[in-house]
Amino acid sequence: MAGKTAFITGASGFIGSAVTRAAIAKGYQVRGLSRSEESDEKIKKLGGVPVRGDLTSHDLLAREAANADIVCNLGDAFMGSKFTLHHDEAIKITTGAISAMAAALVGTNKPLLVSSGVRIVRADPNGGVTTEDDPEDENSYFDRRLMEHPSLAWAKRGVRVACIRIAPFVHGEGNLIEMMVQMARSSGAAFTINGGNIYTSTVHVDDVGRLYILAAEKTQAGETYNAVAENDITFATFMGAIADAAGVPVKDLTPEEALAQLGPMWADYFSQPCRGSSEKAKKVLGWEIKEIGLLEHIKKLYPEAKPAED
């Protein structure tokens, strides 16, 4: 393993940092795409080497991909714009970056891991667990198919490309839980929609990081893998734990109220069911869930949490 290199876009981000840590733990030297001095420092602190550029730096992306042993795309133009970029433009930028890297990998058998989401497939109408092979959701607010399909098409051109479909709620130190607690405190409540009695999928960021590296080392071309640890937490339970941690009550919203108060993106995010199976990743790649669960993690971070008084 000595001397092997991983090129990671989005290496300083929340999930990208976990992939960087996992790659370094397996002996890779990480070269991480960086847009700023702040990101440079984050990558250096993780033990990687920052490479200055962005998702539009196609020549740079192609060169780094060609020189790397594994390539992981965690860069996302929509996330990188803090959700301000129009979806169509964000998809164009992200898929352009993926194509630049993929073109440099044709015929090399080197892996290219691309990020997607479990909600690319339609939720089971009976509340069951879905797999990677289930029908896709044609009405998703953010249509991941528009990035996943052209990415996987590179498999037919000799690129060992695979997609990691990440659970909608990824928790880890200094991100999701703390952010949601702060939002609840700022709003004076944690919100559910229509009672919150639907289930969602969650996963710890460090488990996701390890999955990327396992997939890079073991996957066949054209595969997809769900990164899911838990499927049995309802939004009501989730938001109840956030409310307790924040010291605020839970407030239930109608869909119309949620749309007006939270906006279309978050109203969709907190109202759609998701239960994705991770059996494929476990059986094919040997992935293991090693980290703390979401509710236990909330309790660990906020041990004094208790329900707000009426």
Backbone hydrogen bonds, N-H to C=O, Kabsch-Sander energy under -0.5 kcal/mol:
donor,donor_aa,acceptor,acceptor_aa,energy
4,K,1,M,-1.9
6,A,29,Q,-2.8
7,F,70,I,-2.5
8,I,6,A,-0.6
8,I,31,R,-2.3
9,T,72,C,-2.1
11,A,8,I,-0.7
13,G,10,G,-1.5
17,S,13,G,-2.5
18,A,14,F,-1.0
19,V,15,I,-2.1
20,T,16,G,-2.5
21,R,17,S,-2.6
22,A,18,A,-2.4
23,A,19,V,-2.5
24,I,20,T,-2.5
25,A,21,R,-2.3
26,K,22,A,-1.1
27,G,24,I,-1.7
28,Y,23,A,-2.4
29,Q,4,K,-2.8
30,V,28,Y,-0.6
31,R,6,A,-3.0
32,G,30,V,-0.5
32,G,49,V,-2.2
33,L,8,I,-2.2
34,S,51,V,-2.6
40,D,36,S,-2.2
41,E,37,E,-2.3
42,K,38,E,-1.8
43,I,39,S,-2.5
44,K,40,D,-2.5
45,K,41,E,-2.5
46,L,42,K,-1.6
47,G,43,I,-0.8
47,G,44,K,-0.9
48,G,43,I,-2.8
49,V,30,V,-2.8
51,V,32,G,-2.9
53,G,34,S,-2.7
57,S,54,D,-1.9
58,H,56,T,-1.9
61,L,57,S,-2.6
62,A,58,H,-2.6
63,R,59,D,-2.2
64,E,60,L,-2.7
65,A,61,L,-2.5
66,A,62,A,-2.4
67,N,63,R,-1.5
68,A,64,E,-0.8
68,A,65,A,-0.8
69,D,5,T,-2.5
70,I,5,T,-1.7
71,V,111,P,-1.9
72,C,7,F,-2.4
73,N,113,L,-3.5
74,L,9,T,-1.5
74,L,72,C,-0.9
80,G,76,D,-3.1
81,S,77,A,-1.2
82,K,79,M,-2.0
83,F,78,F,-2.3
84,T,81,S,-0.8
90,A,86,H,-2.7
91,I,87,H,-2.8
92,K,88,D,-2.0
93,I,89,E,-2.3
94,T,90,A,-2.6
95,T,91,I,-2.8
96,G,92,K,-1.7
97,A,93,I,-1.9
98,I,94,T,-2.3
99,S,95,T,-2.5
100,A,96,G,-1.9
101,M,97,A,-1.9
102,A,98,I,-2.9
103,A,99,S,-2.6
104,A,100,A,-0.9
105,L,101,M,-0.5
105,L,102,A,-1.6
106,V,102,A,-0.6
106,V,103,A,-0.6
107,G,158,G,-1.3
108,T,105,L,-2.2
109,N,105,L,-0.5
109,N,158,G,-0.6
112,L,160,R,-1.9
113,L,71,V,-2.9
114,V,112,L,-0.5
114,V,162,A,-2.7
115,S,73,N,-0.8
116,S,164,I,-3.0
118,V,166,I,-2.1
120,I,117,G,-1.7
121,V,118,V,-1.7
122,R,135,P,-2.8
124,D,128,G,-0.5
127,G,124,D,-2.0
130,T,275,R,-3.3
134,D,131,T,-1.4
137,D,120,I,-2.6
138,E,136,E,-0.7
140,S,137,D,-0.6
143,D,141,Y,-0.6
144,R,142,F,-1.2
146,L,143,D,-1.3
147,M,144,R,-1.5
148,E,144,R,-2.9
149,H,145,R,-2.4
151,S,147,M,-1.3
152,L,148,E,-2.8
153,A,149,H,-1.5
154,W,151,S,-1.3
155,A,152,L,-2.0
156,K,153,A,-1.2
157,R,154,W,-1.2
158,G,155,A,-1.3
159,V,154,W,-1.8
160,R,110,K,-0.9
161,V,159,V,-2.2
162,A,112,L,-2.1
163,C,223,E,-2.4
164,I,114,V,-2.8
165,R,163,C,-0.6
165,R,225,Y,-3.3
166,I,116,S,-2.2
166,I,164,I,-0.8
167,A,227,A,-1.8
169,F,201,S,-1.2
170,V,168,P,-0.6
171,H,169,F,-0.5
171,H,203,V,-2.1
175,N,172,G,-1.1
179,M,175,N,-2.9
180,M,176,L,-2.6
181,V,177,I,-2.5
182,Q,178,E,-2.3
183,M,179,M,-2.3
184,A,180,M,-2.3
185,R,181,V,-2.3
186,S,182,Q,-2.4
187,S,183,M,-2.2
188,G,184,A,-1.7
189,A,184,A,-1.0
190,A,249,P,-2.1
192,T,251,K,-1.9
194,N,253,L,-2.8
196,G,193,I,-1.8
197,N,194,N,-0.5
200,T,233,I,-2.1
202,T,230,E,-2.1
203,V,169,F,-1.7
205,V,171,H,-2.8
207,D,204,H,-0.8
208,V,204,H,-1.7
209,G,205,V,-2.4
210,R,206,D,-1.8
211,L,207,D,-1.6
212,Y,208,V,-1.9
213,I,209,G,-1.3
214,L,210,R,-2.4
215,A,211,L,-2.8
216,A,212,Y,-2.4
217,E,213,I,-1.8
218,K,214,L,-1.8
219,T,215,A,-2.7
222,G,161,V,-3.1
223,E,161,V,-0.6
223,E,220,Q,-0.9
225,Y,163,C,-2.2
227,A,165,R,-3.4
228,V,226,N,-0.9
229,A,202,T,-2.9
230,E,202,T,-2.1
233,I,200,T,-0.8
234,T,232,D,-0.5
235,F,198,I,-2.0
236,A,196,G,-2.6
238,F,234,T,-2.7
239,M,235,F,-3.2
240,G,236,A,-1.7
241,A,237,T,-2.1
242,I,238,F,-2.0
243,A,239,M,-2.7
244,D,240,G,-2.2
245,A,241,A,-2.1
246,A,242,I,-2.2
247,G,243,A,-1.4
248,V,243,A,-2.3
251,K,190,A,-2.7
253,L,192,T,-2.8
258,A,254,T,-2.8
259,L,255,P,-2.2
260,A,256,E,-1.9
261,Q,257,E,-2.8
262,L,258,A,-3.0
263,G,258,A,-0.8
263,G,259,L,-0.9
266,W,262,L,-0.5
267,A,263,G,-2.3
268,D,264,P,-1.9
269,Y,265,M,-2.3
270,F,266,W,-2.2
271,S,268,D,-1.5
272,Q,268,D,-1.1
274,C,199,Y,-2.2
277,S,130,T,-3.5
282,K,278,S,-1.9
283,K,279,E,-2.8
284,V,280,K,-3.0
285,L,280,K,-0.6
285,L,281,A,-1.3
286,G,282,K,-0.8
287,W,281,A,-1.7
290,K,288,E,-0.7
297,H,293,G,-2.3
298,I,294,L,-2.2
299,K,295,L,-2.0
300,K,296,E,-2.1
301,L,297,H,-2.3
302,Y,298,I,-2.1
305,A,302,Y,-1.9
306,K,244,D,-1.1
